[in-house]
Amino acid sequence: MPVLARILTAPLIVDIRRGAVADLGVLLADRRIATEGRVAVAVGRGQGDGVVAELDMETAEVFRVEDGSVDAAIALGKQLRADAFEAVAGIGGGKTLDVTKFAAHMAGIPMVAVATNLAHDGLASPVSSLEHESGKGSYGVVPPVAVVVDLDRVRAGPPRMVRAGIGDVVSNLSAIADWELAAADRGEPVDGLAVTLARTAAQAVLHQPGTVTGDEFLTVLAESLVLSGIAMTVAGSSRPCSGGDHEILHAIDQLYPGAGTHGELAGLGALFCTYLRGDERLFGLMSACLARHELPRAPADLGLGPDEFTQAVLHAPATRPGRYTILERLELDERAIARQVAGFTAAVTGGG
């Protein structure tokens, strides 16, 4: 009888705990990752330099990542390729990890992600979100071969950057609903394993007690972010973790840069899309979760007025052409969106 199976691309190592970064040198010396020890380290402008200073890694060459642009990623990729490095570790937040993933992919070498915050699900994902002349784009890359999250380092960062990851993970539930909608309306194939991973990650955070001040909660959040990244790898796209919620996120980024972090915008976008779908139970659970962790739930929480949020929703479908979500199904015009935004705001604030 034939055995049917599929081979999954997943990190060789996932290390989430206090003090995990102390073993980074040993991990990088692992012969499965670098046989001759030619390792590069890319650090961001936050905690990255501090991490490197604590490590016994005299043989590693350190590169600075100044921003999250395509140009920075290409420049780093050229350096990694020219100097024949065997592996690279990216140490920092989302921008640093995205730049390093792209550079490693370009150089054809494995990358180790060392996260100093938990702001979004890029820790183990096959996607780099990078800035360019026209805004920001998503680029397919090989996912990290190892993921390290030091809870001490996460705690040392801004609490806002930890809470943001909650919004990004919880938004999976809206993205999955959109994927299932596309299957029902357009026959788009759905990968059940990718859905399982993404949904499990979201539900774990949605129902996890505690706050970002506790190790147990931080561990669950970090594990869920890793699961989300693997879900995207399984699917071969961001589909299990990105639907109308992320279309709204990208629209706000384009129209009102700096209004919120990636995870904050994803959480708000997911809550609005859930309202549009009329899923009252999930809307209540999601709203309570975002409120409990002090994340934005209404446009005003981001400093956006009703008209501005309406324009973002109107523009949202144009940010991901070809992706079918609740926004594409409803095809709301500006006036209809404005009514939905008013109803949504009232539902969130208790005014409706």
TIKOL-469151 format. One record per residue (C-alpha): x, y, z; residue number from 0; residue in one letter. Coordinates in nm, 4 decimals. Example, Ala and Ser with C-alpha at 12.3 -4.5 7.8 and 13.67 -1.06 7.14 Angstrom:
2
{atom {1.2300,-0.4500,0.7800},0,"A"}
{atom {1.3670,-0.1060,0.7140},1,"S"}
This chain:
352
{atom {0.0000,0.0000,0.0000},0,"M"}
{atom {0.1491,0.3385,-0.0947},1,"P"}
{atom {0.2227,0.5835,0.1848},2,"V"}
{atom {0.0985,0.9307,0.1023},3,"L"}
{atom {0.2610,1.2205,0.2817},4,"A"}
{atom {0.3999,1.5625,0.2245},5,"R"}
{atom {0.7335,1.7077,0.3255},6,"I"}
{atom {0.7000,2.0366,0.5128},7,"L"}
{atom {0.9529,2.3162,0.5318},8,"T"}
{atom {0.9792,2.4073,0.8992},9,"A"}
{atom {1.2497,2.5430,1.1319},10,"P"}
{atom {1.5065,2.2901,1.2507},11,"L"}
{atom {1.5092,2.4638,1.5876},12,"I"}
{atom {1.2515,2.6705,1.7778},13,"V"}
{atom {1.3882,2.7982,2.1093},14,"D"}
{atom {1.1522,3.0134,2.3170},15,"I"}
{atom {1.2552,3.0789,2.6774},16,"R"}
{atom {1.4339,3.3157,2.9109},17,"R"}
{atom {1.8037,3.3426,2.8310},18,"G"}
{atom {1.7704,3.1628,2.4971},19,"A"}
{atom {1.9982,3.4075,2.3166},20,"V"}
{atom {2.2960,3.2952,2.5279},21,"A"}
{atom {2.3103,2.9750,2.3220},22,"D"}
{atom {2.3022,3.1510,1.9852},23,"L"}
{atom {2.6730,3.0986,1.9227},24,"G"}
{atom {2.6360,2.7243,1.9760},25,"V"}
{atom {2.3337,2.7143,1.7460},26,"L"}
{atom {2.5193,2.8972,1.4696},27,"L"}
{atom {2.8153,2.6620,1.5066},28,"A"}
{atom {2.5865,2.3651,1.4470},29,"D"}
{atom {2.7290,2.1839,1.1445},30,"R"}
{atom {2.3816,2.1468,0.9996},31,"R"}
{atom {2.3728,2.5255,0.9590},32,"I"}
{atom {2.7351,2.6289,0.9020},33,"A"}
{atom {2.9920,2.3576,0.8336},34,"T"}
{atom {3.2979,2.5870,0.8350},35,"E"}
{atom {3.1809,2.8563,1.0756},36,"G"}
{atom {3.1574,3.1463,0.8287},37,"R"}
{atom {2.8620,3.3221,0.9866},38,"V"}
{atom {2.7288,3.6750,0.9509},39,"A"}
{atom {2.5104,3.8619,1.1984},40,"V"}
{atom {2.2681,4.1351,1.0920},41,"A"}
{atom {2.1471,4.3621,1.3717},42,"V"}
{atom {1.8883,4.6347,1.3918},43,"G"}
{atom {1.9039,4.9677,1.5679},44,"R"}
{atom {1.7183,4.8425,1.8767},45,"G"}
{atom {1.8420,4.5614,2.0964},46,"Q"}
{atom {2.0475,4.3878,1.8283},47,"G"}
{atom {2.3818,4.5450,1.9198},48,"D"}
{atom {2.3232,4.4678,2.2861},49,"G"}
{atom {2.2628,4.1020,2.2065},50,"V"}
{atom {2.5815,4.0771,1.9995},51,"V"}
{atom {2.7852,4.2397,2.2775},52,"A"}
{atom {2.6847,3.9632,2.5159},53,"E"}
{atom {2.7781,3.6769,2.2853},54,"L"}
{atom {3.1088,3.4995,2.2414},55,"D"}
{atom {3.1135,3.5287,1.8622},56,"M"}
{atom {3.4461,3.6883,1.7685},57,"E"}
{atom {3.4517,3.5072,1.4336},58,"T"}
{atom {3.1139,3.6405,1.3216},59,"A"}
{atom {3.1027,3.9522,1.1059},60,"E"}
{atom {2.8370,4.2029,1.2085},61,"V"}
{atom {2.6309,4.4056,0.9612},62,"F"}
{atom {2.4012,4.6948,1.0544},63,"R"}
{atom {2.0466,4.7082,0.9159},64,"V"}
{atom {1.9509,5.0748,0.9066},65,"E"}
{atom {1.5982,5.0435,0.7690},66,"D"}
{atom {1.3439,4.7986,0.6319},67,"G"}
{atom {1.3830,4.8813,0.2642},68,"S"}
{atom {1.4329,4.6677,-0.0444},69,"V"}
{atom {1.7579,4.8573,-0.1054},70,"D"}
{atom {1.8898,4.7615,0.2395},71,"A"}
{atom {1.7959,4.3965,0.1814},72,"A"}
{atom {1.9632,4.3843,-0.1603},73,"I"}
{atom {2.2771,4.5518,-0.0282},74,"A"}
{atom {2.3026,4.3001,0.2555},75,"L"}
{atom {2.2347,4.0118,0.0172},76,"G"}
{atom {2.5206,4.1224,-0.2071},77,"K"}
{atom {2.7590,4.1388,0.0898},78,"Q"}
{atom {2.6581,3.7948,0.2119},79,"L"}
{atom {2.7023,3.6465,-0.1334},80,"R"}
{atom {3.0293,3.8227,-0.2122},81,"A"}
{atom {3.1965,3.7111,0.1113},82,"D"}
{atom {3.0698,3.3518,0.0820},83,"A"}
{atom {2.9040,3.3355,0.4225},84,"F"}
{atom {2.7431,3.0025,0.5090},85,"E"}
{atom {2.4636,3.1406,0.7257},86,"A"}
{atom {2.3301,3.4654,0.8690},87,"V"}
{atom {2.1522,3.5478,1.1922},88,"A"}
{atom {1.9095,3.8382,1.1958},89,"G"}
{atom {1.8774,3.9923,1.5419},90,"I"}
{atom {1.6089,4.2506,1.6056},91,"G"}
{atom {1.2493,4.3377,1.5298},92,"G"}
{atom {1.0339,4.2829,1.2250},93,"G"}
{atom {1.2207,4.5133,0.9870},94,"K"}
{atom {1.5569,4.3577,1.0647},95,"T"}
{atom {1.4239,4.0038,1.0286},96,"L"}
{atom {1.2490,4.0838,0.6996},97,"D"}
{atom {1.5612,4.2438,0.5535},98,"V"}
{atom {1.7764,3.9507,0.6666},99,"T"}
{atom {1.5340,3.6895,0.5313},100,"K"}
{atom {1.5357,3.8555,0.1903},101,"F"}
{atom {1.9163,3.8922,0.1929},102,"A"}
{atom {1.9668,3.5281,0.2944},103,"A"}
{atom {1.7285,3.4159,0.0196},104,"H"}
{atom {1.9192,3.6277,-0.2319},105,"M"}
{atom {2.2540,3.4839,-0.1164},106,"A"}
{atom {2.1208,3.1289,-0.1042},107,"G"}
{atom {2.2189,3.0668,0.2585},108,"I"}
{atom {2.0195,2.9660,0.5705},109,"P"}
{atom {1.8939,3.2338,0.8064},110,"M"}
{atom {1.8395,3.2222,1.1831},111,"V"}
{atom {1.5733,3.4592,1.3189},112,"A"}
{atom {1.6478,3.6022,1.6635},113,"V"}
{atom {1.3442,3.8049,1.7639},114,"A"}
{atom {1.3714,4.0862,2.0178},115,"T"}
{atom {0.9992,4.1610,2.0025},116,"N"}
{atom {0.6764,3.9808,1.9149},117,"L"}
{atom {0.5132,4.2492,1.7013},118,"A"}
{atom {0.4017,4.0306,1.4081},119,"H"}
{atom {0.4054,3.6840,1.2528},120,"D"}
{atom {0.7155,3.7254,1.0382},121,"G"}
{atom {0.9362,3.5259,1.2767},122,"L"}
{atom {0.9088,3.2032,1.0769},123,"A"}
{atom {0.7172,3.3121,0.7685},124,"S"}
{atom {0.8215,3.2764,0.4020},125,"P"}
{atom {0.7489,3.6447,0.3405},126,"V"}
{atom {0.9532,3.9655,0.3710},127,"S"}
{atom {0.7614,4.2912,0.3923},128,"S"}
{atom {0.9904,4.5653,0.2627},129,"L"}
{atom {0.9586,4.9340,0.1821},130,"E"}
{atom {1.0206,5.0660,-0.1686},131,"H"}
{atom {0.9631,5.3812,-0.3734},132,"E"}
{atom {0.5877,5.3235,-0.4012},133,"S"}
{atom {0.5221,5.2105,-0.0461},134,"G"}
{atom {0.5612,4.8569,0.0879},135,"K"}
{atom {0.5590,4.5176,-0.0827},136,"G"}
{atom {0.5610,4.1521,0.0190},137,"S"}
{atom {0.8288,3.9219,-0.1229},138,"Y"}
{atom {0.8449,3.5437,-0.1093},139,"G"}
{atom {1.1580,3.4096,0.0609},140,"V"}
{atom {1.2907,3.0893,0.2149},141,"V"}
{atom {1.1735,3.0819,0.5796},142,"P"}
{atom {1.4260,3.0813,0.8672},143,"P"}
{atom {1.6037,2.7554,0.9483},144,"V"}
{atom {1.5844,2.8361,1.3199},145,"A"}
{atom {1.3847,3.0734,1.5404},146,"V"}
{atom {1.5090,3.2028,1.8759},147,"V"}
{atom {1.2936,3.4118,2.1100},148,"V"}
{atom {1.4540,3.5264,2.4344},149,"D"}
{atom {1.1735,3.6243,2.6711},150,"L"}
{atom {1.4104,3.8488,2.8677},151,"D"}
{atom {1.4807,4.0471,2.5512},152,"R"}
{atom {1.1130,4.0634,2.4639},153,"V"}
{atom {1.0373,4.2016,2.8094},154,"R"}
{atom {1.3082,4.4657,2.7678},155,"A"}
{atom {1.1369,4.6080,2.4611},156,"G"}
{atom {0.8349,4.8397,2.4394},157,"P"}
{atom {0.5171,4.6623,2.5639},158,"P"}
{atom {0.3307,4.8049,2.2638},159,"R"}
{atom {0.5455,4.5957,2.0306},160,"M"}
{atom {0.4516,4.2798,2.2201},161,"V"}
{atom {0.0805,4.3568,2.2280},162,"R"}
{atom {0.0848,4.4215,1.8526},163,"A"}
{atom {0.1624,4.0554,1.7854},164,"G"}
{atom {-0.1653,3.9629,1.9533},165,"I"}
{atom {-0.3574,4.1558,1.6887},166,"G"}
{atom {-0.1648,3.9892,1.4067},167,"D"}
{atom {-0.2250,3.6353,1.5370},168,"V"}
{atom {-0.5930,3.6888,1.6177},169,"V"}
{atom {-0.6457,3.8279,1.2665},170,"S"}
{atom {-0.5871,3.4721,1.1384},171,"N"}
{atom {-0.9493,3.3945,1.2230},172,"L"}
{atom {-1.0728,3.6642,0.9874},173,"S"}
{atom {-0.8257,3.5576,0.7172},174,"A"}
{atom {-0.9434,3.1958,0.7413},175,"I"}
{atom {-1.3069,3.3045,0.7140},176,"A"}
{atom {-1.2168,3.4984,0.3986},177,"D"}
{atom {-1.0365,3.1964,0.2533},178,"W"}
{atom {-1.3395,2.9780,0.3189},179,"E"}
{atom {-1.5563,3.2466,0.1594},180,"L"}
{atom {-1.3375,3.2362,-0.1509},181,"A"}
{atom {-1.3777,2.8582,-0.1614},182,"A"}
{atom {-1.7561,2.8827,-0.1379},183,"A"}
{atom {-1.7968,3.1654,-0.3896},184,"D"}
{atom {-1.5153,3.0984,-0.6355},185,"R"}
{atom {-1.4003,2.7436,-0.5782},186,"G"}
{atom {-1.0589,2.8520,-0.4506},187,"E"}
{atom {-0.8800,2.5504,-0.2979},188,"P"}
{atom {-0.8216,2.5657,0.0766},189,"V"}
{atom {-0.5276,2.3888,0.2407},190,"D"}
{atom {-0.6709,2.2251,0.5505},191,"G"}
{atom {-0.3365,2.1835,0.7247},192,"L"}
{atom {-0.2497,2.5504,0.6789},193,"A"}
{atom {-0.5912,2.6426,0.8185},194,"V"}
{atom {-0.5412,2.4080,1.1150},195,"T"}
{atom {-0.2089,2.5672,1.2058},196,"L"}
{atom {-0.3325,2.9251,1.1626},197,"A"}
{atom {-0.6569,2.8662,1.3521},198,"R"}
{atom {-0.4830,2.6857,1.6378},199,"T"}
{atom {-0.2398,2.9744,1.6744},200,"A"}
{atom {-0.5180,3.2315,1.6851},201,"A"}
{atom {-0.7406,3.0392,1.9245},202,"Q"}
{atom {-0.4502,2.9835,2.1644},203,"A"}
{atom {-0.3955,3.3578,2.1982},204,"V"}
{atom {-0.7638,3.4505,2.1860},205,"L"}
{atom {-0.8425,3.2344,2.4890},206,"H"}
{atom {-0.5105,3.2521,2.6739},207,"Q"}
{atom {-0.5455,3.4138,3.0187},208,"P"}
{atom {-0.2862,3.6539,3.1487},209,"G"}
{atom {-0.1098,3.9487,2.9904},210,"T"}
{atom {0.2164,4.0365,2.8176},211,"V"}
{atom {0.3776,4.0719,3.1602},212,"T"}
{atom {0.3695,3.6953,3.2148},213,"G"}
{atom {0.6096,3.4354,3.0742},214,"D"}
{atom {0.3314,3.1851,3.0080},215,"E"}
{atom {0.1387,3.4290,2.7913},216,"F"}
{atom {0.4525,3.5448,2.6080},217,"L"}
{atom {0.5477,3.1841,2.5348},218,"T"}
{atom {0.2055,3.1056,2.3899},219,"V"}
{atom {0.2154,3.4241,2.1807},220,"L"}
{atom {0.5634,3.3451,2.0471},221,"A"}
{atom {0.4644,2.9867,1.9652},222,"E"}
{atom {0.1513,3.1121,1.7894},223,"S"}
{atom {0.3512,3.3559,1.5785},224,"L"}
{atom {0.5805,3.0715,1.4745},225,"V"}
{atom {0.2807,2.8507,1.3905},226,"L"}
{atom {0.1362,3.1300,1.1769},227,"S"}
{atom {0.4589,3.1521,0.9803},228,"G"}
{atom {0.4610,2.7767,0.9235},229,"I"}
{atom {0.0955,2.7933,0.8140},230,"A"}
{atom {0.1950,3.0376,0.5390},231,"M"}
{atom {0.4806,2.8106,0.4338},232,"T"}
{atom {0.2416,2.5151,0.4117},233,"V"}
{atom {-0.0057,2.7175,0.2058},234,"A"}
{atom {0.2617,2.8609,-0.0203},235,"G"}
{atom {0.1173,3.2078,0.0371},236,"S"}
{atom {0.0012,3.4398,0.3140},237,"S"}
{atom {-0.3610,3.3269,0.2608},238,"R"}
{atom {-0.4170,3.1583,0.6020},239,"P"}
{atom {-0.3025,3.4729,0.7841},240,"C"}
{atom {-0.4009,3.7558,0.5518},241,"S"}
{atom {-0.7449,3.8471,0.4192},242,"G"}
{atom {-0.9565,4.1593,0.4163},243,"G"}
{atom {-0.7978,4.2447,0.7511},244,"D"}
{atom {-0.4562,4.2868,0.5909},245,"H"}
{atom {-0.6024,4.4632,0.2885},246,"E"}
{atom {-0.7295,4.7288,0.5307},247,"I"}
{atom {-0.3906,4.7256,0.7063},248,"L"}
{atom {-0.2050,4.7931,0.3802},249,"H"}
{atom {-0.4541,5.0623,0.2807},250,"A"}
{atom {-0.4050,5.2482,0.6092},251,"I"}
{atom {-0.0277,5.2130,0.5692},252,"D"}
{atom {-0.0480,5.3675,0.2236},253,"Q"}
{atom {-0.2974,5.6444,0.2994},254,"L"}
{atom {-0.2022,5.7301,0.6567},255,"Y"}
{atom {0.1573,5.6151,0.7207},256,"P"}
{atom {0.2449,5.5734,1.0861},257,"G"}
{atom {-0.1130,5.5432,1.2075},258,"A"}
{atom {-0.0342,5.2126,1.3807},259,"G"}
{atom {0.1937,4.9122,1.3899},260,"T"}
{atom {0.1394,4.6115,1.1647},261,"H"}
{atom {-0.0232,4.4048,1.4384},262,"G"}
{atom {-0.2412,4.6881,1.5649},263,"E"}
{atom {-0.3786,4.7497,1.2151},264,"L"}
{atom {-0.4277,4.3773,1.1511},265,"A"}
{atom {-0.6325,4.3398,1.4692},266,"G"}
{atom {-0.8550,4.6370,1.3880},267,"L"}
{atom {-0.8968,4.5229,1.0277},268,"G"}
{atom {-0.9935,4.1743,1.1434},269,"A"}
{atom {-1.2479,4.3113,1.3886},270,"L"}
{atom {-1.4087,4.5257,1.1161},271,"F"}
{atom {-1.4213,4.2384,0.8664},272,"C"}
{atom {-1.5759,4.0134,1.1315},273,"T"}
{atom {-1.8410,4.2801,1.1859},274,"Y"}
{atom {-1.9092,4.2881,0.8102},275,"L"}
{atom {-1.9562,3.9098,0.8088},276,"R"}
{atom {-2.2118,3.9364,1.0876},277,"G"}
{atom {-2.0310,3.6828,1.3080},278,"D"}
{atom {-2.1500,3.8200,1.6417},279,"E"}
{atom {-1.9897,3.5499,1.8562},280,"R"}
{atom {-1.6420,3.5894,1.7082},281,"L"}
{atom {-1.6822,3.9671,1.7025},282,"F"}
{atom {-1.7483,3.9665,2.0764},283,"G"}
{atom {-1.4546,3.7361,2.1537},284,"L"}
{atom {-1.2153,3.9273,1.9318},285,"M"}
{atom {-1.3246,4.2659,2.0630},286,"S"}
{atom {-1.2845,4.1498,2.4240},287,"A"}
{atom {-0.9366,4.0135,2.3500},288,"C"}
{atom {-0.8184,4.3341,2.1842},289,"L"}
{atom {-0.9625,4.5430,2.4683},290,"A"}
{atom {-0.8026,4.3208,2.7342},291,"R"}
{atom {-0.4622,4.3765,2.5786},292,"H"}
{atom {-0.5132,4.7497,2.5130},293,"E"}
{atom {-0.5130,4.7198,2.1352},294,"L"}
{atom {-0.7043,4.9517,1.8991},295,"P"}
{atom {-1.0647,4.8503,1.8325},296,"R"}
{atom {-1.2015,5.1622,1.6632},297,"A"}
{atom {-1.0565,5.4045,1.4052},298,"P"}
{atom {-1.0370,5.6776,1.6686},299,"A"}
{atom {-0.7952,5.4624,1.8700},300,"D"}
{atom {-0.5487,5.5149,1.5829},301,"L"}
{atom {-0.6286,5.8837,1.5469},302,"G"}
{atom {-0.8371,5.8194,1.2349},303,"L"}
{atom {-1.1735,5.9797,1.1749},304,"G"}
{atom {-1.4716,5.7940,1.0259},305,"P"}
{atom {-1.4104,5.9473,0.6833},306,"D"}
{atom {-1.0445,5.8453,0.6847},307,"E"}
{atom {-1.1237,5.4866,0.7828},308,"F"}
{atom {-1.3954,5.4785,0.5161},309,"T"}
{atom {-1.1397,5.5806,0.2541},310,"Q"}
{atom {-0.9034,5.3079,0.3763},311,"A"}
{atom {-1.1730,5.0405,0.3453},312,"V"}
{atom {-1.2677,5.1719,0.0014},313,"L"}
{atom {-0.9039,5.1501,-0.1110},314,"H"}
{atom {-0.8313,4.8172,0.0601},315,"A"}
{atom {-0.9193,4.5732,-0.2242},316,"P"}
{atom {-0.6733,4.7513,-0.4550},317,"A"}
{atom {-0.3841,4.6608,-0.2231},318,"T"}
{atom {-0.4107,4.2870,-0.2988},319,"R"}
{atom {-0.5491,4.2418,-0.6534},320,"P"}
{atom {-0.6834,3.8924,-0.7060},321,"G"}
{atom {-0.7425,3.8153,-0.3379},322,"R"}
{atom {-1.1092,3.7508,-0.2647},323,"Y"}
{atom {-1.2376,3.8511,0.0794},324,"T"}
{atom {-1.5532,3.9826,0.2419},325,"I"}
{atom {-1.4612,4.3249,0.1007},326,"L"}
{atom {-1.4636,4.1973,-0.2577},327,"E"}
{atom {-1.7831,3.9991,-0.2027},328,"R"}
{atom {-1.9809,4.2965,-0.0685},329,"L"}
{atom {-1.8385,4.5507,-0.3174},330,"E"}
{atom {-1.9550,4.8378,-0.0989},331,"L"}
{atom {-1.9464,5.1899,-0.2356},332,"D"}
{atom {-1.8264,5.4856,-0.0299},333,"E"}
{atom {-2.1667,5.5665,0.1172},334,"R"}
{atom {-2.2347,5.2050,0.2143},335,"A"}
{atom {-1.8899,5.1736,0.3755},336,"I"}
{atom {-1.9509,5.4911,0.5746},337,"A"}
{atom {-2.2720,5.3385,0.7156},338,"R"}
{atom {-2.0894,5.0185,0.8068},339,"Q"}
{atom {-1.8098,5.2148,0.9749},340,"V"}
{atom {-2.0647,5.4060,1.1832},341,"A"}
{atom {-2.2372,5.0825,1.2864},342,"G"}
{atom {-1.9049,4.9175,1.3628},343,"F"}
{atom {-1.7893,5.2068,1.5793},344,"T"}
{atom {-2.1162,5.2034,1.7708},345,"A"}
{atom {-2.0889,4.8279,1.8244},346,"A"}
{atom {-1.7347,4.8586,1.9602},347,"V"}
{atom {-1.7982,5.1595,2.1829},348,"T"}
{atom {-2.1355,5.0406,2.3067},349,"G"}
{atom {-2.3187,5.3212,2.1365},350,"G"}
{atom {-2.5341,5.0950,1.9184},351,"G"}
